[in-house]
Amino acid sequence: MSEYKLPKVWSAADSNQGKFSGINQPTAGARFEQKLPVGEQPFQLYSLGTPNGVKATILLEELLAAGAAEAAYDLYQISIMDGDQFGSDFVKLNPNSKIPALLDQSGAEPIRVFESAHILLYLAEKFGQFIPAGPAERAEVLNWLFWQAGAAPFLGGGFGHFFHYAPEKMEYPINRFTMEVKRQLDLLDKELAAKPYIAGQDYSIADIAIWSWYGQLAEGRLYAGSAEFLDTASYKHLQAWVDKITARPAVQRGLKAEYKAIK
Ligand SMILES: N[C@@H](CCC(=O)N[C@@H](CS)C(=O)NCC(=O)O)C(=O)O
């Protein structure tokens, strides 16, 4: 590992951001003017096929498959490596400059929705599907939905970053985040030993959120070599749940959804 001497005050100009040098800056807000197209469908989704992005397309496809024709959507590609998330119209939709961002134009006033877990909750509540009505069952879905929002950054931003993206392989952060991700996989495996879906008897937005990260990881779709490195196949109950969700036609459609260009 190359030696790093901690400066008294950190400076962005002296920091190596590796693959993300072109987009990472220490400030928030729009960096340039960029109009986004707005289509005719009730929902406008500005996104990309990443684990956070596919949560929204999977749920919209599930809603359409369940007969909710009003869940129709236009899907636009925000190319994050080109910095589209810092364009002025996107920042109006999500000041945090991360995909996915949703615009609901089905009502009197357009409503913006950001954070992928919130998009799932917003749509599930709006259509009364994939979230149970009973308070105990609903609380359990929210427990796991919020668990995912807190846990996945350890998988993506921690493990995935140091295992796959960092310019050099560093033992300490890889050990640190592998330990945590293995603990998370064991937690999911133990939970799924006793029930068919993560929040109980029924498929819900909690399954969609968790499958998008941990399911795709177990399928070997995230970070080349990571499923073997983490020995995901040894988590048998998790693997059976992953296979069941992967087999859903709406999940497959959500993964293959076609993005329109924004420019
Ligand atoms: N907590 C957010 C995380 C979203 C997120 O990190 N999105 C990534 C792609 S998966 C992104 O837009 N990255 C662009 C950037 O960091 O500049 C959510 O769940 O929606």
PDBQT file of the ligand as one rigid body, heavy atoms in Angstrom, charges set to zero:
ROOT
HETATM    1  N1  LIG A 301     -29.241   6.375  -1.541  1.00  0.00    +0.000 N 
HETATM    2  C1  LIG A 301     -29.401   6.589  -2.952  1.00  0.00    +0.000 C 
HETATM    3  C2  LIG A 301     -28.131   6.205  -3.655  1.00  0.00    +0.000 C 
HETATM    4  C3  LIG A 301     -28.206   6.482  -5.142  1.00  0.00    +0.000 C 
HETATM    5  C4  LIG A 301     -26.852   6.318  -5.818  1.00  0.00    +0.000 C 
HETATM    6  O1  LIG A 301     -25.823   6.191  -5.152  1.00  0.00    +0.000 OA
HETATM    7  N2  LIG A 301     -26.850   6.343  -7.144  1.00  0.00    +0.000 N 
HETATM    8  C5  LIG A 301     -25.612   6.249  -7.894  1.00  0.00    +0.000 C 
HETATM    9  C6  LIG A 301     -25.714   5.173  -8.966  1.00  0.00    +0.000 C 
HETATM   10  S1  LIG A 301     -26.164   3.600  -8.290  1.00  0.00    +0.000 SA
HETATM   11  C7  LIG A 301     -25.324   7.571  -8.581  1.00  0.00    +0.000 C 
HETATM   12  O2  LIG A 301     -26.230   8.216  -9.077  1.00  0.00    +0.000 OA
HETATM   13  N3  LIG A 301     -24.054   7.970  -8.605  1.00  0.00    +0.000 N 
HETATM   14  C8  LIG A 301     -23.640   9.179  -9.257  1.00  0.00    +0.000 C 
HETATM   15  C9  LIG A 301     -22.641   9.961  -8.445  1.00  0.00    +0.000 C 
HETATM   16  O3  LIG A 301     -22.302   9.532  -7.335  1.00  0.00    +0.000 OA
HETATM   17  O4  LIG A 301     -22.210  11.010  -8.921  1.00  0.00    +0.000 OA
HETATM   18  C10 LIG A 301     -30.590   5.791  -3.485  1.00  0.00    +0.000 C 
HETATM   19  O5  LIG A 301     -30.834   4.700  -2.963  1.00  0.00    +0.000 OA
HETATM   20  O6  LIG A 301     -31.278   6.268  -4.403  1.00  0.00    +0.000 OA
ENDROOT
TORSDOF 0
